[in-house]
Amino acid sequence: MAMFSKGEFNTKIRFLYQMYDDDGSGEIDRDELKVFLSSGVLGLCKLLDIPVPYENEVQNYAYSCFKQMDTDGSGDIDYDEFEYWIRNSDEIQDFLLKYTGQQTMDRAKKRYNALLSSYKNAFDEVSIEFMGENYATVISLKEILNELLPDHESQHLNKLFILLDSDCKGAVSEEDFYAIMKPWASFSATDINGDGDLDVTELK
């Protein structure tokens, strides 16, 4: 439903919660979660043309999800627990990102931090200290960033390398590197479909 409906992320979460709450009690019990997840998994397997798991696998998955969601141990899931699980489960967030193009701000921040960390590791790998500051040659950065950055960004790499060598010295300081790579990481974390452009949904 998240995949094929428009609307705000919060609205989708509320709607899905109401769908899970089959008896309208205002809470989701273990059986309701199992029935709904079983239906959802079977539907997605057909949609994505992937093998259907065994019933006991779905049941074990449902119970595992239930234990994660039921943080107060009450035996039922209230809306706050459900919402928190969807917003904070990397597995669910990755699924939503891949198949619905939906991303929460928290997930975007995680992606940003992961990208920036990989850029930092790349810089640290090829940098040297000179007069108390770390520098890396643009040539060495080209080699390592060409390997690190996804193919869909390759058309923009030349512009990136021009920025990194804007003073034509052939080397860039750690400070200047981060001044360029922080917005690069921010853009990449937001470019959900990886097409090199931010559409209205991604920008929002």
N, C-alpha and C positions, 0 to 999 in steps of 0.2 A: 504493500500500500504506500509505503514511503517512496518506492521507486516510481510509481505511476500516478502520484497525485502531486499537485502544486500546493504551495502554502508555506507558512512559517514553520520552522523546525519545532518550536514549542507546541504549535497546533497539532502537528503530526504525532508528537509524543503523547499528548493528551488523548487524541483519537485512538491511537494504538492501545493505550491503557484501558480505555473504555471497551475496546474490542476484546481484550484479554479477560476483562471482568464480565464473564458470561452471565452470571446470575444477578448482576447489578448491585452487588453488596457494597461496592465501594472499595473492595480489596480483592486481590488475586490470590487464590489458593493454589496448592501444588498441582491439583488435577486440571484446573483451568489453564495453567501455564503449559502443562504437558500436552493437552489437546491442541492448544493454539500453535505451539511450536511444532508439533507433529505436522499439522496442516501446512504451516508456513514452510517447513523444510521440504516437504514433498512437492509443494508448488514451485519452490525455487529450483529444486533439482530438475523438474520438467522444463522450467523456463530457461535454465542455464545449460540444459542437456548434460547433466553430470549424474553419476550413479546414485541411486537412492540408498541411503544407509539402512541398516537393519533397525527394526523397531526398538530393540533394547538399547541401541546406540543413541537413538533420539531420546529415549526415556532417560538414559544416564545423563545426556547433555542437558535436558530440561531440569533434572534434579540438581545438577551442578550449577546451572544458572540461578535456580531458586535459592540455593545456599548463598550464592554471591549477593543476590538482591536482598534477602531477608536479614538485614544487618542487625535488627533488634531481636531476632530469634522468636518472633511471635507466631510463626507458622503461616503468616499471610504477608502479602506485599502491598504496602500502601503506595500512593502515587509518588511521594517524595523518594522512596527507595527505588522505584521503577525508573524515575527520571534520572536519579543520580547514577544508576547502573548504566543507562544508555549513554549518558554524557561522559562517563569516566572509564568505560570498558574499551580498551584499545582494540579488542577483537570486533566489537560492534561498530566502533568508529571507523575502523578500516573497511568493514563491510559497507557501511553507509557511504563512505567516500568513494569506494570502487564502483558501486552499483547505482548510487542515487545522486552522486555529485554533491551531497550534503556534508558540510563540515562545521563543527562548532568552533568557537573562538579558542577554547582550550586545546582542541586538537590541532588547530592552526599553529598555536604557540609551541606545541610539542614538535610539530614538523619543522618549524622555524629553528628551534633550538638544536634539533638533530642535524639539520643541514649546516647550521653555523659551526657546530662541533666538528663535522666532517671537514669543513673548510679550514678550521683551525688546525686540525691534525695534518692536513695537507701542507699548510704553510710551515708548521713546526718541522715537518719532515725535510723540507728543502732550505730552511732559513739558516742564516749564520749571524752571529753577533758581531756588530761593528760599532765601536765607540759607544758602547752601552745600550745600543738598540738593535733589534733583530731586523734583518733584511733578507729578502729572497730575490733572486734574479727572475726577470719576467720569463726567460726561456725555461727555467726549471718549473715555474708555476704553470706555464703552458702545458708542459708534459704531464704534470700530475693532475691538473684540472681537466685536461682532455680525457683522462681516464676516469676521473671522478664524476663529472657532470653527465647527465643523461643525454642520449642522442638528440632528443627533440630540442635541446638547448644549443646544439652545435652551431646553428646559424647565427646565434648571438655572441658566440665566444670571441670572435674577432673584435667586436665592440668592447667586450669586457677587457681584453688584453690591451686595447688602445687606452682604456681608462686606467688600467693598472700601470701603464708606462706613459702617463700623460706628460711627465716632464722629460721624457726621452733619455732617461739615465740608464735604462735597462734593468733597474732594480726598484723594489717597492718596500717601504717600511711596513712593519706590522700594523701600526696605527692607520696608515693609508689603506692597507689591505682590508682591514675591517670596516673602514669608512665606505668601501665599495661593496664588500661582500655581505654586509648586514642588509641593505636594501635588496640585494640579489636573492638572499635567503628568504626574505619576507615575500618577495614576488613569487618565488618558486613554491613556497608553502601555500600560497593562495591560488596559484595556477593549477586548479584541481585536475583539469583534463590534459594538462601539459602541452597546450598548443602554442605557448609563447605569448598569449594575449589574456587579459583579464576581462571576462564578460561581466555583465551587470550582477549576475548571481554570485560569481566568485568575489567580485569587489565588495558586494554587500556583506 
